[in-house]
Each structure stands twice: as structure tokens, then as C-alpha cells.
Amino acid sequence: MARHDATLGGKADGVDDPMEILRLATQGGEPAIRAIEESPTKAEVSAIKVAGPPVPGAVAALEAAHSSGRKVAVVSNNSTACVRAFLKLHGLRHLVHEVIGRTAYRPDLMKPDPHSLLLAAARLRVHPHHCTLIGDSVTDVEAACAAGAMSIGFANKSHKGLALAAAGADAVVTDMTTVADALASSPW
């Protein structure tokens, strides 16, 4: 960041969230955002090799959604390449209909903006009001609310439950097996 703009480099110093770096890069104009975007994308794709398996219950939830005829889209602030590589590595691509990663060079469209959710709903040919986002961050819940979708907050860390509920999650779970069980036992 500092190579493109010294002031932005100072703002970015000490920021450890690559998504926040991307958001800051927009202040440096198009050349900065184009240069900065490539770095996290490469790092994300490399990181999936050491990221470990999907969280417990996630595969069962995907399988339950698939078995019940529900369509699944993965909507992420990470790059599409990263998400696709993760799904391929773990043999899950057949369970996911659409992958919507962050729009290149447009960090302003990352969640909490509803853009990716609306795009996923359009590609799945489902009205957003008939969609449910399962996410582990406040920005996920905020994006779902902005899109008019339901949301399930996944409190994968003990401190997240209250924040997800306060953000407006329609439900909060601490285990993806809960989602899998609900999908397997509930009709449309």
C-alpha cells in the first residue's frame, strides 16, 4: 500500500485484516486497488492448502440441502478462485450451485453490501426473500438483512453469539450439525 500512497501506507500499518486493506486501497484510486487486489487473492488460494477441513457439520449441511432439493450458493468476501479451490480440494463442488466471491476491484461491494447475495439469488433464480444466509460475521447478517433474506448466525466462537443476534440474525447456532439436522428434517 505504501508504494502507491504513503498516507494510505500509514493507515494500513498495523491492519491485519486483508479485507480492510482492500477497502483502504480504494482511497488510492484504481492503480492502487488493482495492484492490491492481486496479493490477497494469491494468498487466499495458497492458504486453502493449510486451512484444514470444513467446520464440523458443514458437509452434512451441504449434503442435507442437496438431498432436499435446495440450491446452495457460497457467498464470500474471499475471492471466487479461493472458494472454488477449497470446494475442489474437499470434493464439495457438486453440492454447490453457485460461487460468488468478492467482485474484483470493487471492495465496496463486499458484505455488508448485499450485492453478492442479490447476485447469488438472481443466478439461482430465487427471490432473496426465499433465501437464508448462514454466516459467522456481523457483516454477513447485515448483508442478509439489506438483501431482504433470512440469516442464521454461526457463532463459531463463544463471543460471537450476542453480536450476531444484535445484528439481526433470525437464529444463532453454535454447531453446523444443527443446520444439517434442520435441513434434513424440514420440508420446504
Phi and psi in degrees as GROMACS dihedral restraints (atoms count N, CA, C in turn):
[ dihedral_restraints ]
;  ai    aj    ak    al  type     phi  dphi    fc
    3     4     5     6     1   -62.5    20    10
    4     5     6     7     1   -29.8    20    10
    6     7     8     9     1   -66.2    20    10
    7     8     9    10     1   -23.7    20    10
    9    10    11    12     1   -97.3    20    10
   10    11    12    13     1   -29.9    20    10
   12    13    14    15     1  -163.2    20    10
   13    14    15    16     1   114.0    20    10
   15    16    17    18     1   -60.7    20    10
   16    17    18    19     1   -40.0    20    10
   18    19    20    21     1   -63.9    20    10
   19    20    21    22     1   -45.2    20    10
   21    22    23    24     1   -65.9    20    10
   22    23    24    25     1   -35.7    20    10
   24    25    26    27     1   -58.6    20    10
   25    26    27    28     1   -39.8    20    10
   27    28    29    30     1   -65.9    20    10
   28    29    30    31     1   -40.5    20    10
   30    31    32    33     1   -65.8    20    10
   31    32    33    34     1   -35.4    20    10
   33    34    35    36     1   -78.8    20    10
   34    35    36    37     1   -20.1    20    10
   36    37    38    39     1   -59.3    20    10
   37    38    39    40     1   124.3    20    10
   39    40    41    42     1    90.0    20    10
   40    41    42    43     1    -7.4    20    10
   42    43    44    45     1   -82.6    20    10
   43    44    45    46     1   122.1    20    10
   45    46    47    48     1  -104.6    20    10
   46    47    48    49     1     2.8    20    10
   48    49    50    51     1   -98.5    20    10
   49    50    51    52     1   113.1    20    10
   51    52    53    54     1   -61.2    20    10
   52    53    54    55     1   -27.6    20    10
   54    55    56    57     1   -68.4    20    10
   55    56    57    58     1   -35.1    20    10
   57    58    59    60     1   -69.9    20    10
   58    59    60    61     1   -34.8    20    10
   60    61    62    63     1   -61.9    20    10
   61    62    63    64     1   -44.0    20    10
   63    64    65    66     1   -60.1    20    10
   64    65    66    67     1   -42.5    20    10
   66    67    68    69     1   -63.8    20    10
   67    68    69    70     1   -40.4    20    10
   69    70    71    72     1   -64.9    20    10
   70    71    72    73     1   -36.6    20    10
   72    73    74    75     1   -58.9    20    10
   73    74    75    76     1   -28.0    20    10
   75    76    77    78     1   -61.6    20    10
   76    77    78    79     1   -25.7    20    10
   78    79    80    81     1   -70.5    20    10
   79    80    81    82     1   -16.2    20    10
   81    82    83    84     1   -94.3    20    10
   82    83    84    85     1     4.3    20    10
   84    85    86    87     1    84.8    20    10
   85    86    87    88     1   179.6    20    10
   87    88    89    90     1   -60.0    20    10
   88    89    90    91     1   -42.7    20    10
   90    91    92    93     1   -60.4    20    10
   91    92    93    94     1   -38.5    20    10
   93    94    95    96     1   -68.4    20    10
   94    95    96    97     1   -46.9    20    10
   96    97    98    99     1   -65.9    20    10
   97    98    99   100     1   -36.5    20    10
   99   100   101   102     1   -65.0    20    10
  100   101   102   103     1   -42.3    20    10
  102   103   104   105     1   -69.8    20    10
  103   104   105   106     1   -41.9    20    10
  105   106   107   108     1   -71.0    20    10
  106   107   108   109     1   -36.5    20    10
  108   109   110   111     1   -57.4    20    10
  109   110   111   112     1   -37.5    20    10
  111   112   113   114     1   -64.0    20    10
  112   113   114   115     1   -36.1    20    10
  114   115   116   117     1   -64.7    20    10
  115   116   117   118     1   -52.9    20    10
  117   118   119   120     1   -66.1    20    10
  118   119   120   121     1   -31.9    20    10
  120   121   122   123     1   -62.8    20    10
  121   122   123   124     1   -47.3    20    10
  123   124   125   126     1   -61.4    20    10
  124   125   126   127     1   -42.6    20    10
  126   127   128   129     1   -65.4    20    10
  127   128   129   130     1   -40.3    20    10
  129   130   131   132     1   -62.1    20    10
  130   131   132   133     1   -46.6    20    10
  132   133   134   135     1   -63.7    20    10
  133   134   135   136     1   -39.6    20    10
  135   136   137   138     1   -66.8    20    10
  136   137   138   139     1   -38.1    20    10
  138   139   140   141     1   -67.5    20    10
  139   140   141   142     1   -25.2    20    10
  141   142   143   144     1   -63.3    20    10
  142   143   144   145     1   -23.4    20    10
  144   145   146   147     1   -68.0    20    10
  145   146   147   148     1   -23.4    20    10
  147   148   149   150     1  -117.9    20    10
  148   149   150   151     1     5.3    20    10
  150   151   152   153     1   -72.3    20    10
  151   152   153   154     1   -17.3    20    10
  153   154   155   156     1    88.5    20    10
  154   155   156   157     1   179.3    20    10
  156   157   158   159     1   -75.8    20    10
  157   158   159   160     1   169.7    20    10
  159   160   161   162     1   -58.2    20    10
  160   161   162   163     1   155.1    20    10
  162   163   164   165     1   -60.3    20    10
  163   164   165   166     1   148.3    20    10
  165   166   167   168     1   -53.7    20    10
  166   167   168   169     1   133.5    20    10
  168   169   170   171     1    91.3    20    10
  169   170   171   172     1   -17.1    20    10
  171   172   173   174     1   -67.1    20    10
  172   173   174   175     1   -43.2    20    10
  174   175   176   177     1   -65.3    20    10
  175   176   177   178     1   -42.4    20    10
  177   178   179   180     1   -60.7    20    10
  178   179   180   181     1   -38.0    20    10
  180   181   182   183     1   -66.2    20    10
  181   182   183   184     1   -43.2    20    10
  183   184   185   186     1   -62.5    20    10
  184   185   186   187     1   -43.1    20    10
  186   187   188   189     1   -65.3    20    10
  187   188   189   190     1   -39.8    20    10
  189   190   191   192     1   -65.7    20    10
  190   191   192   193     1   -40.9    20    10
  192   193   194   195     1   -62.7    20    10
  193   194   195   196     1   -45.2    20    10
  195   196   197   198     1   -62.4    20    10
  196   197   198   199     1   -46.9    20    10
  198   199   200   201     1   -62.7    20    10
  199   200   201   202     1   -30.6    20    10
  201   202   203   204     1   -88.2    20    10
  202   203   204   205     1     0.6    20    10
  204   205   206   207     1    84.4    20    10
  205   206   207   208     1     8.8    20    10
  207   208   209   210     1   -79.7    20    10
  208   209   210   211     1   147.6    20    10
  210   211   212   213     1   -91.9    20    10
  211   212   213   214     1   143.6    20    10
  213   214   215   216     1  -124.1    20    10
  214   215   216   217     1   133.6    20    10
  216   217   218   219     1  -123.1    20    10
  217   218   219   220     1   139.2    20    10
  219   220   221   222     1   -96.7    20    10
  220   221   222   223     1   124.3    20    10
  222   223   224   225     1  -119.3    20    10
  223   224   225   226     1   119.1    20    10
  225   226   227   228     1  -139.1    20    10
  226   227   228   229     1   151.0    20    10
  228   229   230   231     1   -80.5    20    10
  229   230   231   232     1    -7.9    20    10
  231   232   233   234     1   -79.1    20    10
  232   233   234   235     1   169.9    20    10
  234   235   236   237     1   -70.6    20    10
  235   236   237   238     1   152.5    20    10
  237   238   239   240     1   -59.7    20    10
  238   239   240   241     1   -40.5    20    10
  240   241   242   243     1   -59.1    20    10
  241   242   243   244     1   -41.1    20    10
  243   244   245   246     1   -63.2    20    10
  244   245   246   247     1   -49.4    20    10
  246   247   248   249     1   -63.3    20    10
  247   248   249   250     1   -44.8    20    10
  249   250   251   252     1   -62.5    20    10
  250   251   252   253     1   -40.6    20    10
  252   253   254   255     1   -64.2    20    10
  253   254   255   256     1   -39.7    20    10
  255   256   257   258     1   -63.9    20    10
  256   257   258   259     1   -46.5    20    10
  258   259   260   261     1   -61.6    20    10
  259   260   261   262     1   -42.1    20    10
  261   262   263   264     1   -65.0    20    10
  262   263   264   265     1   -44.8    20    10
  264   265   266   267     1   -57.3    20    10
  265   266   267   268     1   -36.7    20    10
  267   268   269   270     1  -101.9    20    10
  268   269   270   271     1    10.7    20    10
  270   271   272   273     1    64.0    20    10
  271   272   273   274     1    37.2    20    10
  273   274   275   276     1  -111.8    20    10
  274   275   276   277     1    -3.0    20    10
  276   277   278   279     1   -56.7    20    10
  277   278   279   280     1   -35.1    20    10
  279   280   281   282     1   -68.3    20    10
  280   281   282   283     1   -13.4    20    10
  282   283   284   285     1   -94.8    20    10
  283   284   285   286     1    -3.5    20    10
  285   286   287   288     1  -121.9    20    10
  286   287   288   289     1   125.0    20    10
  288   289   290   291     1   -81.0    20    10
  289   290   291   292     1   -36.8    20    10
  291   292   293   294     1  -140.7    20    10
  292   293   294   295     1   145.9    20    10
  294   295   296   297     1  -123.8    20    10
  295   296   297   298     1   120.1    20    10
  297   298   299   300     1  -119.7    20    10
  298   299   300   301     1   104.3    20    10
  300   301   302   303     1   -93.8    20    10
  301   302   303   304     1  -175.7    20    10
  303   304   305   306     1   -64.0    20    10
  304   305   306   307     1   146.7    20    10
  306   307   308   309     1   -74.7    20    10
  307   308   309   310     1   123.4    20    10
  309   310   311   312     1   -56.4    20    10
  310   311   312   313     1   135.2    20    10
  312   313   314   315     1    66.4    20    10
  313   314   315   316     1    13.9    20    10
  315   316   317   318     1  -133.0    20    10
  316   317   318   319     1    64.1    20    10
  318   319   320   321     1   -62.6    20    10
  319   320   321   322     1   -16.9    20    10
  321   322   323   324     1   -66.7    20    10
  322   323   324   325     1   -16.0    20    10
  324   325   326   327     1   -95.7    20    10
  325   326   327   328     1     3.2    20    10
  327   328   329   330     1   -71.6    20    10
  328   329   330   331     1   156.7    20    10
  330   331   332   333     1   -56.4    20    10
  331   332   333   334     1   135.3    20    10
  333   334   335   336     1   -85.9    20    10
  334   335   336   337     1    -1.0    20    10
  336   337   338   339     1   -63.2    20    10
  337   338   339   340     1   139.5    20    10
  339   340   341   342     1   -80.1    20    10
  340   341   342   343     1     1.6    20    10
  342   343   344   345     1   -48.0    20    10
  343   344   345   346     1   -51.4    20    10
  345   346   347   348     1   -66.8    20    10
  346   347   348   349     1   -34.3    20    10
  348   349   350   351     1   -69.8    20    10
  349   350   351   352     1   -42.2    20    10
  351   352   353   354     1   -65.3    20    10
  352   353   354   355     1   -38.3    20    10
  354   355   356   357     1   -65.2    20    10
  355   356   357   358     1   -43.7    20    10
  357   358   359   360     1   -61.3    20    10
  358   359   360   361     1   -45.4    20    10
  360   361   362   363     1   -61.3    20    10
  361   362   363   364     1   -42.9    20    10
  363   364   365   366     1   -63.3    20    10
  364   365   366   367     1   -43.9    20    10
  366   367   368   369     1   -66.8    20    10
  367   368   369   370     1   -31.7    20    10
  369   370   371   372     1   -83.7    20    10
  370   371   372   373     1    -7.1    20    10
  372   373   374   375     1    58.8    20    10
  373   374   375   376     1    46.7    20    10
  375   376   377   378     1  -130.4    20    10
  376   377   378   379     1   137.4    20    10
  378   379   380   381     1   -68.1    20    10
  379   380   381   382     1   138.4    20    10
  381   382   383   384     1   -53.3    20    10
  382   383   384   385     1   -30.6    20    10
  384   385   386   387     1   -65.5    20    10
  385   386   387   388     1   -16.4    20    10
  387   388   389   390     1  -101.2    20    10
  388   389   390   391     1    12.2    20    10
  390   391   392   393     1  -108.3    20    10
  391   392   393   394     1   152.9    20    10
  393   394   395   396     1  -130.4    20    10
  394   395   396   397     1   125.4    20    10
  396   397   398   399     1   -95.3    20    10
  397   398   399   400     1   132.1    20    10
  399   400   401   402     1  -107.4    20    10
  400   401   402   403     1   118.4    20    10
  402   403   404   405     1  -145.3    20    10
  403   404   405   406     1   157.3    20    10
  405   406   407   408     1  -106.7    20    10
  406   407   408   409     1    12.2    20    10
  408   409   410   411     1  -132.9    20    10
  409   410   411   412     1   157.7    20    10
  411   412   413   414     1   -59.8    20    10
  412   413   414   415     1   -39.0    20    10
  414   415   416   417     1   -63.8    20    10
  415   416   417   418     1   -30.8    20    10
  417   418   419   420     1   -62.5    20    10
  418   419   420   421     1   -48.6    20    10
  420   421   422   423     1   -63.9    20    10
  421   422   423   424     1   -42.7    20    10
  423   424   425   426     1   -61.9    20    10
  424   425   426   427     1   -40.8    20    10
  426   427   428   429     1   -64.6    20    10
  427   428   429   430     1   -42.6    20    10
  429   430   431   432     1   -61.7    20    10
  430   431   432   433     1   -45.2    20    10
  432   433   434   435     1   -60.2    20    10
  433   434   435   436     1   -43.9    20    10
  435   436   437   438     1   -65.5    20    10
  436   437   438   439     1   -30.6    20    10
  438   439   440   441     1   -83.1    20    10
  439   440   441   442     1   -11.7    20    10
  441   442   443   444     1    82.3    20    10
  442   443   444   445     1    20.1    20    10
  444   445   446   447     1   -99.3    20    10
  445   446   447   448     1   163.5    20    10
  447   448   449   450     1   -79.1    20    10
  448   449   450   451     1   163.2    20    10
  450   451   452   453     1  -144.5    20    10
  451   452   453   454     1   143.9    20    10
  453   454   455   456     1  -117.6    20    10
  454   455   456   457     1   118.3    20    10
  456   457   458   459     1   -81.7    20    10
  457   458   459   460     1   126.9    20    10
  459   460   461   462     1  -100.0    20    10
  460   461   462   463     1   101.3    20    10
  462   463   464   465     1   -83.6    20    10
  463   464   465   466     1    79.6    20    10
  465   466   467   468     1   -77.6    20    10
  466   467   468   469     1    -2.3    20    10
  468   469   470   471     1  -137.1    20    10
  469   470   471   472     1   144.9    20    10
  471   472   473   474     1   -57.2    20    10
  472   473   474   475     1   -32.4    20    10
  474   475   476   477     1   -78.6    20    10
  475   476   477   478     1    -8.1    20    10
  477   478   479   480     1   -83.4    20    10
  478   479   480   481     1   -25.9    20    10
  480   481   482   483     1   -53.4    20    10
  481   482   483   484     1   -50.3    20    10
  483   484   485   486     1   -65.5    20    10
  484   485   486   487     1   -40.1    20    10
  486   487   488   489     1   -65.4    20    10
  487   488   489   490     1   -40.7    20    10
  489   490   491   492     1   -65.8    20    10
  490   491   492   493     1   -41.4    20    10
  492   493   494   495     1   -64.8    20    10
  493   494   495   496     1   -44.3    20    10
  495   496   497   498     1   -63.5    20    10
  496   497   498   499     1   -30.0    20    10
  498   499   500   501     1   -74.2    20    10
  499   500   501   502     1   -13.4    20    10
  501   502   503   504     1   111.6    20    10
  502   503   504   505     1    14.8    20    10
  504   505   506   507     1   -58.0    20    10
  505   506   507   508     1   137.4    20    10
  507   508   509   510     1   -72.1    20    10
  508   509   510   511     1   -25.9    20    10
  510   511   512   513     1  -153.6    20    10
  511   512   513   514     1   156.8    20    10
  513   514   515   516     1  -129.8    20    10
  514   515   516   517     1   131.0    20    10
  516   517   518   519     1  -123.2    20    10
  517   518   519   520     1   155.0    20    10
  519   520   521   522     1  -110.6    20    10
  520   521   522   523     1    -1.0    20    10
  522   523   524   525     1  -147.3    20    10
  523   524   525   526     1   127.8    20    10
  525   526   527   528     1   -68.5    20    10
  526   527   528   529     1   -15.8    20    10
  528   529   530   531     1   -63.0    20    10
  529   530   531   532     1   -32.1    20    10
  531   532   533   534     1   -59.6    20    10
  532   533   534   535     1   -41.7    20    10
  534   535   536   537     1   -67.1    20    10
  535   536   537   538     1   -45.0    20    10
  537   538   539   540     1   -59.1    20    10
  538   539   540   541     1   -45.7    20    10
  540   541   542   543     1   -62.7    20    10
  541   542   543   544     1   -42.1    20    10
  543   544   545   546     1   -65.3    20    10
  544   545   546   547     1   -41.6    20    10
  546   547   548   549     1   -66.8    20    10
  547   548   549   550     1   -38.4    20    10
  549   550   551   552     1   -70.6    20    10
  550   551   552   553     1   -28.0    20    10
  552   553   554   555     1  -105.2    20    10
  553   554   555   556     1    -7.3    20    10
  555   556   557   558     1  -109.1    20    10
  556   557   558   559     1   134.6    20    10
  558   559   560   561     1   -74.2    20    10
  559   560   561   562     1   170.6    20    10
